[in-house]
Amino acid sequence: MDQDERIRRFEALVAEEPDNDIAIFSLAGEYNKVGRYADAAATYQKAIDVNPNLSKAYQLAGAALMADQRADDAAEMLDRGYRVAAERGDLMPRNAMGDLLEKLGRPIPEIATKPTAATATSGSFMCQVTKKPGTEMAKPPFRGPIGAWIQGRASQETFDAFIALGTKIINELKLDLSRDEDDAVYDYAMRMYLGLTDEVYAELLGGAAPPQPSPEYRGVIDQILGRQGDLEQFQGKLSDQV
């Protein structure tokens, strides 16, 4: 299926289901792929109108506005999105929007952190993924520098949460991890969930680039993570997008 056909199909789906934030988000992504940045930004805004908690949509809308040379609109969108993501605990979109605001030379919103008794506990392990205290892993989840990096940054609770989500992703997308291309999808989801950027990956592995899934799979994984892994709302239709 070529790009124009994918756009037509998503446009038809959105016209048929105007409250389907998944379809709207996907249509925006298709516009973005072909450089229709103004249309992408406007469509991400429609997804936000339907689901104001869709933090990934703010990030991608801001990026599309930047690509469309609308710096002030992008900054306003990213400021709003940063606050939403911070309130919801959506770490990856929040950090990404902070990076984009810095590129624009705009201030990152100051978000008050609510103190907790657990945070003040002496000797507690602070998870760098969630910014919350948790249990330090007894050993790395994998051999090598990637496993050591994860052990040093992610709590056992955070890694267990990804494993549970990863199982849902495998089932929803019908992945066969014995196939390199499917394994790349799962690996990408783990890296995005834990905040392991391509740059850090390359540093850890002596310049090696991480395996990358196809753009369609990346878009689907971004949707899943943007909705905090709530796959039930996708109604089993995710695999239709790839």
Residue pairs with C-beta under 8 A, 6 or more apart in sequence:
1 9
3 30
3 33
3 34
6 30
7 27
7 30
7 31
7 34
10 23
10 26
10 27
10 30
11 27
13 20
13 23
13 27
14 20
14 23
14 24
14 27
17 23
19 50
20 50
21 47
21 50
21 51
21 54
22 223
22 233
22 234
22 237
24 43
24 46
24 47
24 50
25 44
25 47
25 54
25 56
25 57
25 223
25 226
26 219
26 223
26 241
27 43
28 39
28 40
28 41
28 43
28 44
28 46
28 47
28 57
28 60
28 61
28 64
29 40
29 60
29 219
31 37
31 39
31 40
31 43
32 40
32 60
32 64
33 215
35 67
37 64
37 65
37 67
37 68
38 64
38 68
40 60
40 61
40 64
41 61
41 64
41 65
41 68
41 70
41 73
41 77
44 57
44 58
44 60
44 61
44 64
45 57
45 61
45 77
47 54
47 57
48 54
48 57
48 58
48 61
51 57
52 84
53 84
53 88
54 226
54 227
55 81
55 84
55 85
55 88
55 90
55 93
55 94
55 226
56 90
56 93
56 222
56 223
56 225
56 226
56 227
57 81
57 226
58 77
58 78
58 80
58 81
58 82
58 84
58 85
58 93
58 97
59 78
59 81
59 85
59 93
59 96
59 97
59 100
60 222
61 77
61 81
62 74
62 75
62 77
62 78
62 81
62 97
62 100
63 74
63 100
65 71
65 73
65 74
65 77
66 74
66 100
66 103
66 104
71 104
74 100
74 104
75 101
75 104
75 106
78 97
78 100
78 101
78 104
78 106
79 101
79 106
79 109
81 93
81 97
82 94
82 97
82 98
82 101
82 108
82 109
82 111
83 109
83 111
84 90
85 91
85 93
85 94
85 97
86 94
86 109
86 111
87 111
88 228
89 130
90 226
90 228
91 129
91 130
91 131
91 195
92 192
92 193
92 195
92 225
93 226
95 195
98 108
101 107
101 108
102 108
116 133
118 124
118 132
118 133
119 126
119 132
119 133
121 133
124 133
124 134
125 133
125 134
125 135
125 136
125 155
126 132
126 133
126 134
127 133
127 134
127 153
127 154
127 155
127 157
127 158
128 153
128 154
128 195
129 153
129 154
129 155
129 158
129 193
129 194
129 195
130 155
130 158
132 155
133 155
134 155
134 156
134 157
134 158
135 155
135 156
135 157
136 151
136 155
136 156
137 150
137 151
137 154
137 155
137 156
137 159
138 156
139 151
140 147
140 148
140 150
140 151
141 147
141 150
141 151
141 159
142 150
145 204
145 205
146 196
146 201
146 204
146 205
149 196
149 200
149 204
150 159
150 194
150 196
153 194
153 195
154 194
158 194
159 194
162 189
162 190
162 193
162 194
165 189
165 193
165 224
165 229
166 186
166 189
166 190
168 229
168 231
169 175
169 185
169 186
169 189
169 221
169 224
169 231
170 177
170 186
172 231
172 234
172 236
172 238
172 239
173 182
173 185
173 217
173 220
173 238
173 239
173 242
174 239
175 182
175 183
175 185
175 186
176 182
177 183
177 186
180 211
181 213
181 214
183 211
184 211
184 212
184 213
184 217
185 213
185 217
185 221
187 210
187 211
188 210
188 211
188 212
188 213
188 217
188 218
188 221
189 221
189 224
189 225
190 196
191 197
191 201
191 210
192 221
192 222
192 225
193 225
198 209
198 210
201 208
201 209
201 210
202 208
202 209
202 210
212 218
213 221
214 242
216 241
216 242
217 242
219 241
220 238
220 241
220 242
223 234
223 238
224 231
224 234
224 238
227 233
231 238
